Amino acid sequence: MTKNVQNKIESLLEAMPKYVQEFYHSKASVPYSPNTLLAYLEEYQRFFSWLIDSDAISGTKSITQISLDSLAKLPKADVESYIMFLRTKEKGNGQEKHKKYGISQVSINRAISALSSLFNYLTVESEDENGEPYFDRNVMKRIKVKVKTRSLSARAEAMKPKLFLGDETQAFLDFIQEDYPKTLKARALTSYNQNVERDLAMIALFLSTGIRLSELVNTNLKDLNLNTMTIEVMRKGGFVDSVNIAPFAKPYLENYLAIREQRYKAEKHNIELFLTNYRQEAKRIGASSVEALVSKYSAAFKIRVTPHKLRHTLATRLYAETKSPNLVANQLGHTSNSTVTSQYISVLSDEAKDGLAEL
């Protein structure tokens, strides 16, 4: 577990009721991935804060005061109201405040999954002084989860425009380095020049390894080995994996390492691989900042994408070269090569189209 993730977890746990702290320690012993547990705690903070702000639990002023009895008696309608809040919640200020920006169904499903895990612990896995679960009624079992159903080929076709396959991988990196700065005004250009080596290194690492966003932002300097062209990351499930890096990423990583210390005012205690400056101090770059820069560059180049689509790009390109689902699964850190890897195969599969052309 990185220091950054550990600090966030400890801060959230301090603000949680005792039963959530027990839940955390139970799941950490399995072990669940620290990043998964952090995401769970962040969801509980959001859910509990909503319960208080919406007066769903009357007389409660802080999260630590939310009792087990309140959760045991929580009406299904309140949970559904919370889901509607997620679907239509506002953000921004001024005129922007009145626009609706509800989170995606995928994110809502993750929120429901996190809450279901907590309620399952409280109603099945926990033990009171008599060895019994804290309560019996699990309201989350009454909540429906909507899952999008599309065929593998349909998902593959939808993914294709969002991948930078073939020569587009290098073209994207070249665009960021050569053409993108020509579109910027003075102030934006200053920021670009400050961070371009780092941004290129991160995007090249996504495109050359297929690692996840959480894996990239939580890597430390010692995890990167340019002699062996590997990087160690913490995978889902909490295990450390050594991931191969495609050779094309090496110059971008070398360029970043050459300016990292001076450009970001890094000290000996800055063990993080990718840094940002916050109030003139070097800090680990956050996931939201990486998402924003990937979105910015990709939208200017071709189509707005997420770091996860860069992961898909690597997987699809690797399968095209190797025709090995096992190698793709190993590179991505998947425990199975059946479902997800088949999607990458479908992206490249033109046999059916070729057959139709002959009819």
C-alpha positions in Angstrom: 0.0 0.0 0.0 1.4 3.4 -0.9 1.7 6.1 1.7 -0.8 8.3 -0.2 -3.5 5.6 -0.1 -2.7 4.7 3.5 -3.1 8.3 4.6 -6.4 8.6 2.8 -7.7 5.4 4.4 -6.6 6.3 7.9 -8.2 9.8 7.5 -11.5 8.2 6.4 -11.5 5.5 9.0 -11.2 8.1 11.8 -14.5 9.7 10.7 -16.4 6.3 10.4 -18.5 4.5 13.0 -16.9 1.5 14.7 -18.7 -1.0 12.6 -17.3 0.4 9.4 -13.8 0.2 10.9 -14.5 -3.4 11.8 -15.7 -4.0 8.2 -12.4 -2.5 6.9 -10.2 -4.7 9.0 -12.2 -7.8 8.1 -11.8 -7.1 4.4 -8.2 -6.0 4.7 -7.4 -9.4 6.2 -8.7 -11.3 3.1 -7.0 -9.2 1.6 -9.0 -6.8 -0.5 -7.0 -4.4 -2.6 -6.2 -1.1 -0.7 -7.5 0.8 -3.7 -10.8 -1.1 -3.5 -11.1 -0.5 0.2 -10.4 3.2 -0.3 -13.1 3.4 -2.9 -15.5 1.7 -0.5 -14.7 4.1 2.3 -15.1 7.1 0.0 -18.6 5.7 -1.0 -19.6 5.2 2.6 -18.6 8.8 3.4 -20.7 10.0 0.5 -23.7 7.9 1.5 -23.6 8.7 5.2 -23.2 12.4 4.4 -26.2 12.2 2.2 -28.2 10.5 5.0 -27.4 13.3 7.4 -27.9 16.2 4.9 -31.2 14.8 3.7 -32.5 14.2 7.2 -33.0 10.5 6.4 -31.6 9.9 9.9 -33.0 12.6 12.2 -31.0 14.0 15.0 -27.7 12.8 13.7 -25.0 15.5 13.2 -21.9 13.4 12.3 -21.1 10.2 10.5 -19.7 8.6 13.7 -23.2 8.9 15.3 -25.0 6.9 12.6 -26.1 3.8 14.5 -26.5 0.2 13.5 -30.2 0.5 14.4 -30.6 3.3 11.9 -29.1 1.1 9.1 -31.2 -1.9 10.2 -34.4 0.2 9.8 -33.3 2.2 6.7 -36.3 2.2 4.3 -35.8 1.0 0.8 -37.2 4.3 -0.4 -34.3 6.2 1.2 -31.8 4.1 -0.6 -33.6 4.7 -3.9 -33.7 8.4 -3.2 -29.9 8.3 -2.7 -29.5 6.5 -6.1 -31.6 9.3 -7.7 -29.4 11.8 -6.0 -26.4 10.2 -7.6 -28.2 10.1 -11.0 -29.1 13.8 -11.0 -26.8 15.5 -8.5 -25.6 19.0 -9.2 -22.1 20.4 -9.1 -20.5 23.7 -9.9 -21.6 27.2 -8.8 -23.4 30.2 -10.3 -25.4 29.4 -13.3 -23.6 26.0 -13.7 -25.2 25.0 -10.3 -28.6 24.4 -12.0 -27.3 21.9 -14.6 -27.6 18.2 -13.8 -24.5 16.1 -14.0 -25.6 12.7 -12.7 -22.9 10.0 -12.6 -23.0 7.1 -15.0 -24.9 3.9 -14.5 -21.6 2.1 -14.2 -20.6 4.4 -11.3 -24.0 3.9 -9.7 -23.6 0.2 -9.9 -20.2 0.5 -8.1 -21.8 2.6 -5.4 -24.5 -0.1 -4.9 -21.9 -2.8 -4.9 -19.9 -1.0 -2.1 -23.0 -0.5 0.0 -24.1 -4.1 -0.6 -20.7 -5.3 0.7 -21.1 -3.3 3.9 -24.7 -4.5 4.5 -23.8 -8.1 3.8 -21.0 -7.8 6.4 -23.4 -6.3 9.0 -26.1 -8.9 8.4 -24.1 -12.0 7.7 -20.4 -11.8 8.5 -20.3 -9.6 11.7 -20.5 -10.9 15.2 -21.8 -9.3 18.3 -21.1 -10.4 21.9 -23.4 -13.4 21.3 -21.7 -14.4 18.1 -24.7 -13.2 16.0 -24.7 -10.7 13.1 -25.4 -7.1 14.1 -28.9 -7.2 12.5 -30.9 -9.3 10.0 -32.7 -7.0 7.6 -30.5 -6.2 4.5 -32.2 -3.4 2.6 -29.6 -3.6 -0.2 -31.0 -7.0 -1.3 -34.1 -5.2 -2.4 -32.2 -2.7 -4.6 -32.2 -3.6 -8.3 -29.0 -3.1 -10.4 -29.4 -2.2 -14.0 -26.7 -3.8 -16.2 -26.3 -2.8 -19.8 -26.6 -5.9 -22.0 -24.9 -5.7 -25.4 -23.3 -8.4 -27.5 -19.5 -8.8 -27.6 -19.4 -7.6 -31.2 -21.6 -4.5 -30.3 -19.2 -3.6 -27.5 -16.2 -4.1 -29.7 -17.7 -1.8 -32.4 -18.4 0.9 -29.9 -14.9 0.6 -28.5 -13.1 0.9 -31.9 -13.3 4.7 -32.4 -11.9 5.2 -28.9 -8.8 3.2 -29.5 -5.5 4.5 -30.9 -4.5 1.5 -32.9 -1.6 0.9 -35.3 0.3 4.1 -36.2 -2.2 6.2 -34.2 -0.4 5.3 -30.9 2.8 7.0 -32.0 0.8 9.7 -33.8 -0.9 10.6 -30.6 2.3 11.0 -28.7 3.8 13.0 -31.6 0.7 15.2 -31.6 1.1 16.1 -27.9 4.7 16.9 -28.4 4.6 18.8 -31.7 1.1 20.0 -32.7 -0.8 20.5 -29.5 1.3 23.4 -28.2 0.6 25.3 -31.4 -3.1 25.5 -30.4 -2.4 27.2 -27.0 -2.4 30.7 -25.8 0.4 32.1 -23.6 -0.9 31.1 -20.2 -1.9 27.6 -21.2 1.4 27.2 -23.1 3.4 28.0 -19.9 1.5 25.2 -18.0 2.1 22.8 -21.0 5.8 23.5 -21.0 6.0 22.9 -17.3 4.4 19.4 -17.6 4.8 18.1 -21.1 7.6 15.6 -20.3 5.6 14.2 -17.4 2.4 14.0 -19.4 4.1 12.3 -22.3 5.7 9.8 -19.9 2.4 8.9 -18.2 0.5 8.5 -21.5 3.4 6.5 -23.0 3.3 4.3 -19.9 -0.4 3.7 -20.3 0.0 2.9 -24.0 3.0 0.6 -23.5 1.9 -1.4 -20.4 -1.9 -1.3 -20.2 -1.7 -0.6 -16.5 -4.7 0.9 -14.7 -5.0 4.5 -13.6 -4.8 3.6 -9.9 -1.7 1.5 -10.6 0.0 4.4 -12.4 -0.6 7.1 -9.9 0.4 4.9 -7.0 3.8 3.8 -8.4 7.0 5.0 -6.8 10.3 5.9 -8.4 11.9 2.6 -7.3 9.2 0.6 -9.1 10.4 1.7 -12.5 13.4 -0.2 -14.0 14.5 1.1 -17.4 17.3 -1.5 -17.6 14.8 -4.4 -17.7 11.9 -2.2 -19.0 9.5 -3.3 -16.3 7.4 -1.5 -13.7 6.1 -3.0 -10.4 2.4 -2.2 -9.6 -0.1 -3.1 -7.0 -2.8 -5.1 -8.8 -6.4 -5.6 -7.7 -6.4 -8.1 -5.0 -3.4 -6.6 -3.3 -0.6 -8.5 -5.1 2.5 -6.9 -6.6 3.0 -7.6 -10.3 6.0 -6.8 -12.6 4.7 -5.5 -15.9 6.7 -5.3 -19.1 7.0 -1.9 -20.8 7.1 -1.7 -24.6 10.3 -0.2 -25.9 8.7 2.9 -27.6 8.0 4.4 -24.1 11.6 4.5 -23.0 12.6 7.9 -24.4 9.5 9.5 -22.9 10.3 8.0 -19.5 14.0 9.0 -19.7 13.0 12.6 -20.6 10.7 12.9 -17.6 13.2 11.4 -15.2 15.9 13.9 -16.4 13.7 16.9 -15.4 11.7 15.3 -12.5 13.8 16.5 -9.6 14.5 20.0 -10.7 11.2 20.8 -12.4 9.0 19.6 -9.6 11.4 20.5 -6.7 11.5 16.9 -5.6 13.2 16.1 -2.3 14.5 12.8 -0.9 11.1 12.1 0.7 9.3 12.4 -2.7 9.3 8.7 -3.5 6.4 9.0 -5.9 7.1 8.4 -9.6 4.8 11.0 -11.1 4.7 14.4 -9.4 2.8 17.7 -9.5 3.6 21.0 -7.8 1.1 22.0 -5.1 1.9 25.3 -3.4 5.5 25.1 -4.5 5.8 21.6 -3.1 6.2 18.3 -4.9 3.2 16.0 -4.4 2.0 12.7 -5.9 -0.2 13.5 -8.9 -3.9 12.6 -8.4 -6.0 10.3 -10.5 -8.4 13.1 -11.4 -5.5 15.2 -12.7 -4.4 12.3 -14.9 -7.9 11.7 -16.2 -8.2 15.4 -17.1 -5.0 15.6 -19.0 -5.7 12.4 -21.0 -9.1 13.8 -21.8 -7.6 17.1 -22.9 -5.0 15.7 -25.2 -7.1 13.0 -26.7 -10.0 15.3 -27.4 -7.7 17.6 -29.3 -6.2 14.7 -31.2 -9.1 12.5 -32.2 -11.8 11.7 -29.6 -12.1 12.3 -25.9 -11.0 9.1 -24.0 -10.2 7.9 -20.5 -7.0 6.2 -19.3 -8.9 3.0 -19.4 -9.3 3.3 -23.1 -5.5 3.6 -23.4 -5.4 0.3 -21.5 -7.7 -1.2 -24.1 -5.5 0.2 -26.8 -2.5 -1.7 -25.5 -4.5 -4.9 -25.0 -5.9 -4.8 -28.6 -2.5 -4.0 -30.1 -0.8 -6.8 -28.1 -3.3 -9.4 -29.2 -2.9 -8.3 -32.8 0.8 -9.0 -32.6 0.8 -12.2 -30.5 -2.7 -13.7 -31.1 -2.3 -15.0 -27.5 -5.1 -14.3 -25.0 -2.9 -15.6 -22.2 -0.2 -13.1 -22.9 -2.8 -10.3 -23.0 -4.4 -11.4 -19.8 -1.0 -11.6 -18.0 0.0 -8.2 -19.3 -3.2 -6.6 -18.0 -3.2 -8.5 -14.7 -6.4 -10.4 -15.4 -7.0 -13.7 -13.5 -9.0 -15.0 -16.5 -8.4 -14.6 -20.2 -12.0 -15.6 -21.3 -14.3 -12.6 -21.2 -12.4 -9.4 -21.4 -9.7 -10.6 -23.7 -12.4 -11.9 -26.1 -13.5 -8.3 -26.5 -10.1 -7.3 -27.8 -10.2 -10.2 -30.2 -13.6 -9.0 -31.5 -12.2 -5.5 -32.1 -9.8 -6.9 -34.6 -12.0 -9.6 -36.1 -13.0 -8.8 -39.6 -13.6 -12.4 -40.8 -17.4 -12.0 -40.7 -17.3 -8.8 -42.7 -15.0 -10.3 -45.2 -17.3 -13.3 -45.6 -20.3 -11.0 -46.2 -18.4 -9.1 -48.9 -18.1 -12.3 -50.9 -21.9 -13.0 -50.9 
